[in-house]
Amino acid sequence: MHNRKILFLLVGLLLMSGAAYSETDVFMHAVGFALSGSDYAEVKAIDRANCVFAYQTDVFYLNNVQVDRISSQDWEIKPGMKWINVGLHGDDVEHTTFDRKEYELRLLMGEVDRVKRAWEYIYSHGCVGKKSPF
């Protein structure tokens, strides 16, 4: 009987840790997709608690983004192939050699709605963002 209790406890702990790990994976996948338009983007969490992420050579401060100003516009290149421009505005949104208050992502892909859902997921599952003053 004692072994059975230990077994149930171990299985429960594994399931709980798996659920938390899974939710983190979904969040990081959403961040990668939102910043790159790819399911295979390698995004690194610089400071996960403050929503600071690196993608390629850029570092994004997603809590500084004015969420109500995120814009997206798609351009059809040919049937089934689109550019999606995602506009990010706020204080120090992206850092490379200088700080940027505005940044435009250009994603080559055709899933406009999925990009929008990724940004919504990010700000409903961890990042706070800001509101524009008007």
C-alpha positions as CSV (number, residue, x, y, z in Angstrom):
1,M,0.0,0.0,0.0
2,H,2.8,2.4,0.8
3,N,4.4,1.8,-2.6
4,R,1.1,2.6,-4.3
5,K,0.9,6.0,-2.5
6,I,4.4,6.9,-3.5
7,L,3.6,5.9,-7.1
8,F,0.5,8.1,-7.2
9,L,2.4,10.9,-5.6
10,L,5.2,10.7,-8.2
11,V,2.7,10.4,-11.1
12,G,0.9,13.5,-9.8
13,L,4.1,15.5,-9.5
14,L,5.1,14.5,-13.0
15,L,1.7,15.5,-14.4
16,M,1.8,18.9,-12.5
17,S,5.3,19.7,-13.7
18,G,4.4,18.6,-17.3
19,A,1.4,21.0,-17.3
20,A,3.5,23.9,-16.2
21,Y,6.2,23.1,-18.7
22,S,3.7,22.7,-21.5
23,E,2.1,26.1,-20.8
24,T,5.6,27.7,-20.8
25,D,6.3,26.0,-24.1
26,V,3.1,27.4,-25.6
27,F,3.9,30.9,-24.4
28,M,7.5,30.8,-25.8
29,H,6.1,29.3,-29.1
30,A,3.7,32.3,-29.3
31,V,6.5,34.8,-28.7
32,G,8.6,33.1,-31.4
33,F,5.8,33.0,-33.9
34,A,4.8,36.7,-33.2
35,L,8.3,37.9,-33.7
36,S,9.3,35.8,-36.7
37,G,6.2,34.3,-38.3
38,S,7.8,30.9,-38.0
39,D,7.0,27.9,-35.9
40,Y,10.7,27.1,-35.7
41,A,12.0,30.5,-34.4
42,E,14.6,30.2,-31.7
43,V,13.6,32.9,-29.2
44,K,15.5,33.2,-26.0
45,A,14.1,34.5,-22.7
46,I,16.5,37.2,-21.4
47,D,14.2,38.1,-18.5
48,R,11.0,36.1,-18.7
49,A,9.4,37.9,-15.7
50,N,9.7,41.3,-17.4
51,C,9.0,39.9,-20.9
52,V,12.4,40.6,-22.4
53,F,13.2,38.2,-25.3
54,A,16.0,37.9,-27.9
55,Y,15.4,36.9,-31.5
56,Q,18.4,36.7,-33.8
57,T,20.3,39.9,-33.1
58,D,17.4,41.9,-31.6
59,V,16.2,42.2,-28.0
60,F,12.5,43.0,-27.5
61,Y,11.0,44.5,-24.4
62,L,7.4,43.4,-24.8
63,N,6.2,45.0,-21.5
64,N,7.1,48.4,-23.1
65,V,4.9,47.8,-26.1
66,Q,1.7,49.9,-26.2
67,V,-0.7,47.0,-26.7
68,D,-3.5,49.1,-28.0
69,R,-1.2,50.4,-30.8
70,I,0.0,47.0,-32.2
71,S,-0.9,47.1,-35.8
72,S,-0.7,44.6,-38.6
73,Q,-1.1,44.9,-42.3
74,D,-0.7,42.2,-44.9
75,W,0.4,42.5,-48.5
76,E,-0.2,39.7,-51.0
77,I,2.8,39.0,-53.1
78,K,1.2,36.2,-55.0
79,P,-1.7,33.9,-54.2
80,G,-1.1,32.2,-50.9
81,M,2.1,34.2,-50.1
82,K,1.9,37.4,-48.0
83,W,4.1,39.9,-46.2
84,I,2.7,40.9,-42.8
85,N,4.0,44.1,-41.3
86,V,3.5,44.2,-37.5
87,G,4.0,47.7,-35.9
88,L,5.2,47.9,-32.3
89,H,5.1,51.2,-30.5
90,G,6.2,52.2,-27.0
91,D,9.2,53.2,-24.9
92,D,12.3,51.2,-25.8
93,V,10.5,48.4,-27.6
94,E,13.6,47.0,-29.2
95,H,17.3,47.4,-28.5
96,T,20.2,46.8,-30.9
97,T,22.8,49.6,-31.3
98,F,20.2,52.2,-30.3
99,D,16.8,52.3,-28.5
100,R,13.7,52.2,-30.6
101,K,10.3,53.6,-29.7
102,E,8.8,52.1,-32.9
103,Y,9.7,48.9,-34.6
104,E,8.2,47.1,-37.6
105,L,8.4,43.4,-38.0
106,R,8.2,42.1,-41.6
107,L,7.0,38.5,-41.6
108,L,6.9,36.5,-44.9
109,M,4.0,34.1,-44.5
110,G,0.3,33.7,-45.1
111,E,-1.2,33.3,-41.6
112,V,-2.4,36.8,-40.7
113,D,-5.0,35.7,-38.2
114,R,-2.5,33.4,-36.4
115,V,0.0,36.3,-36.0
116,K,-2.8,38.4,-34.4
117,R,-3.7,35.4,-32.1
118,A,-0.1,35.0,-31.1
119,W,0.1,38.7,-30.0
120,E,-3.2,38.3,-28.1
121,Y,-1.9,35.2,-26.4
122,I,1.3,36.9,-25.3
123,Y,-0.6,39.7,-23.6
124,S,-3.2,37.5,-22.0
125,H,-0.7,34.9,-20.6
126,G,2.2,36.8,-19.1
127,C,3.3,40.1,-20.7
128,V,1.6,43.3,-19.4
129,G,2.3,45.9,-22.0
130,K,1.2,49.5,-21.8
131,K,-1.6,51.7,-23.0
132,S,-1.0,54.7,-25.2
133,P,-1.8,58.1,-23.6
134,F,-4.5,58.8,-26.2
